[in-house]
Amino acid sequence: MQSTAIRLSELNFGAIINTSSGGCDSGSEAELLNILQDAGVTNCKTWCGQADQMERSFAEAAAHKLDVLIVLGGDGTIRTAAGACSRRGMYLLPLPGGTMNMLPRALYGDVSWENALKNTLAHPVTTVLSGGRVEDNQFFVAAIVGVPALWAETRESIREGDIVDAIKTGAVAFQGMFATKIQYSISSESKREAEVVAVICPLISEQMSESEQALEAAVINLENAAELIRFATAAAVGRWRDGGNISLSKTTRVTVQSTTDIPIFLDGERVKIGKKAEITFVPKAVNVIVSAERIG
């Protein structure tokens, strides 16, 4: 990824903290401000609260002329913040405060939010991420289509590597998964069927660089629940090719449809799209702040 050096002292910061996400609490606000102060950032407006206060927090943050928005929360809160930064031209610094933490892990590695922030502020640079769009919803890591609705309830088991517990808690969902196929079309190809279609952004693709300006579509046909869990575990950290029965291709557009509402997860969060949707490539989706040491 191409990057540009940035001077933190010249920027206006804002921080939104979702204490309902599970990875932070009311004391995180003071800790975050202390880390910023140690890095020379003294101008930061903060909004700290539970999930039902997030809408108001984002609305109030939008009323300020912020250059950088730090967000500490789960995948849904981070995706909302990324959308806000994309629309308003702000820099995003997403910190892992939830379960899957897909975008923060892709940007900063599997570290605590405190270390992610400290490491980034020590050697800050900006870079532009490409991504994908499904209707009005953007994503920056991956869209997974066809994973059962109850998969969200097994995410903690998946993250902790407890395969047996994940299969047990998601048994009903897994049974339903194999009863319905997803029809898909990549670019202008004819329609085909699969259990799962994953659309991967360049950020975590092992085969693409940002310069290729495309998404990577992974078509997965799975034989049983255990194989699904193994795939989902690998998918969370970008190891897409560790699974079996996977077909990959590069594209800027994927169309998916089903006879029932399609289960789709964007960067770890489920969204509602109905029975048909088009997934398209977004070349310049959001500006993020990362550590220069993470740019390869």
N, C-alpha and C positions, 0 to 999 in steps of 0.2 A: 504494500500500500504506500502511496506517496503521502508525505506528511509535510507540515509547515510548523516551524517553531512558534511559540506563543508566549507572551509576557502576562502572567497572571495578575500582576498589580494594576494593570491598565483596564481590567475587565470588571463588570458588575455581575456578581454571582447571586443566584437564588438556589435554594435547596428545598425539595419536597420529601418528607419522610412519612412513609405509611407504616405505622406501628402495628397494623393488623397482619402484616405479611409474614410474621413469624421469625424473621431474622434480625429484628431490631426492636427497640422499645423507646419509652419517653426519654431515657437517659442518652439515647444515641444522638440527639440534637446537640447537646453540649459537647459530646466527644467529637462530632463532626466539625463543629466550629473551632475546637481546639486544634484539630489537625490542619484546618485551613489557615488558622492564625500562625501556626508554626511554619507554614509554607509562604507566609507573607500576604495572605488574603484576609483583609479585615472588613471588606464591604460585602456582606452576604445576608440577604433576607431569607428567613426560614419559615416554612409551614410544616408543622408536625402534628399528626393526628391519625385517627383510625380510618378505615375504608370509607365510611359514610361521610367523611370530611374531605375526601380527595377532590371531588368535583369543585367544591368551593376553593380549595387550595390552588388548583390549576387555574381557575378563573381569576383569583387574586394575583397569581404570579404573572398572568398574561397582561395585567394592568401596569406592571412595572417594566421598565426598559432594561431587561436583562440580556447580558451577553452569553452567560453560561448558566445552564440549568443542571444541577446535580439532583438525581433522584435515587432514593434508597427505598426499595420496596420489591414486590414480586414482579413476575413477568408481565402481568396486566398493567400495573402502574408504570413500569418502564416503557411498555409499548405506547401507552397514552402520552408519556413525556416525549418519546421520540417523535410522535406525530405532531405534538405542539412545537417542538424545536424545528422540525422540517418546515412547518408552515410559517414560522416567524424568523427563520434564519439564525437561531441560537445554536450554540455549541451544547451538546449533550454529554454528561458524564454519568453513566448509569452504574449504580453500585448494587451488589448482590444482597438482597434482603428477603428473598423468598425461598422456594423449594428448588426449582430447576435452574433459575438464574441464567437463562440461555445466552442472552446478549452480553451481560457482564463477564461470564466465563469465556466466551469467545474473544472478548477484547482484552481481558486482564488476567486470564488464567483462573484456576480453581483456588482462589485465595479468599480470605475474609474481606468484608467491605472496608474495614479499616486499612488493611494492607493494600487493597486495590487503590484506595484514595491516596495513601501516602506514596506509593510507588509512582502513581501517575503525576502527582504534583511535584515530585522530585525532578522529573524529566518530561515536562508536558509538551506535546505536539498535537496538532489537529490533523484529522484526515477525513475524507469523505467516503461514506459507505454507500454502496448500491444496495438494492433490496428488491422486494416484490410487493405487489398490491393485489388484494382481493376486494373488489368493490371499493369502499372507502377505507379499508383496513390495510395498513402497511405492515410488512415484516422485514427483518434484517438478518435473520439466521436461517429459518426454515419454516415452511408450511407443511404440515403432515395431514393428509386427507385420508379418511377411512378408519382411523383409530377410533375405537368405541368410546361412547360418551363417558362411560365410567372410568376410563383410563386416568382421568384427572384425580380420581380418588385413590389410585394406586401409585401416584407419582412419588410419594415419600418412600414407599417400599422399593420402587425402581431406583431412586437416588441412593438408597442405602445398600442396594445390591441384594435385597431379600427377595429372590425370585419366587420362592415357595409362597410367601405371604402375599406377594403381588398377584399371583395366579389365583390364590384363594379368595382375596377380596374383590377381584375383578372377574370371577368365573362367569357370572351372568352376562357381563359385557362381552367377554371373549366369545361366548357361544353365539351371541347376536352378531358379532363381527363377521363371522364366516357365513352367515345367512344372507348377507347383502354384498354384492360386488359394486365397485366403483367403476363407472365408465369414464374413460379419459381419452383425450386427444392432444397430442404434442405437436405444436405448430399446426401444419395443415394436414397431418396424417389422419387416416381413418380411425374411428373409435375402436378402442379395445377395452378389456376388463382386467381388474386387479383387485386384491384386497386392500392394498395401501399404495398411495402415491405420495412421495415426498418431493417437495420442490426446494432445492438447496441454494442459498445465496453464496456469492463468491467469498464472503468472509470466512466460511468454514469449508468450502470445497477444497478437496485435495488435488483436483485436476485443473482448476481454473484460477486465473488471476483477475484482478479488477479490470484490467485492460480488455478482457475478452467481452465484457458487456453482455452477459447472458446469465441465465439461471441454469441449474443442473437438475433435471428431472430424474428421480429414482423410482422405478416401478417395482414394487415388492409383492411377490406372491408367497404367502406364509402357510405352513402346513398345520401349525398348532399354536396353542397359547404360549408355550414356553419359547418358541421361536419369535413370537411377537414381542415378548418381554426382552429377549436378548437384543432384538433390533431397537426397541425403544431406548434401552440403556445406552447402546452405542450411539444412537441418534442424538441423545442429549449432549454429547461431547464431540459430535462431528465425525465419529468413526463409522461412516456409512457403509464402507465396503467390508466391514467385519461380518455382516449378516449374509445369509444365503439367498439364492434366487432373486438377485437384484439386477435390473437392467437400467443402464444410465444413458442419458443423452443431454446435449446442450440445446437450450431453446430460450426464446423470449416470451413464449405464451403457452400455457397449459389450460385446457378446458376440462372440467370434471362435472359429472352429474350422476344422479342415482334416483331410484324410485321413491326413496324417503329422504328426509333432511340429512344432508351430508355432515358427518362429524369432521370438523377441521380445527386444527390447533395452529395458531400463528405465534411463533417464538414461545411456545409452551402454554399459551392461553387459548381456551376454546372460544370461538366466535360463531355466530349464527349466519349462515349464508343461504339457507333454503336447499332446493334440490339441484341447482345448477350454478356454477360460478366459473369465471375466467380469471386465471392467475397470470399477471403480466410483470415484466421486468421494469424496474425503476432505476435508471442509471445513476442519479445523484439524489439519494434518499434523505440522508441526514449527515450533519457534521458532528463528529465526536472528538473528545479529548482523550488521548491515550498516552502511555509512556513511550518515549522514543526507544526504549530498550525492547518494546514489544513489536516494533515495526521491523519486519524481516524483508 
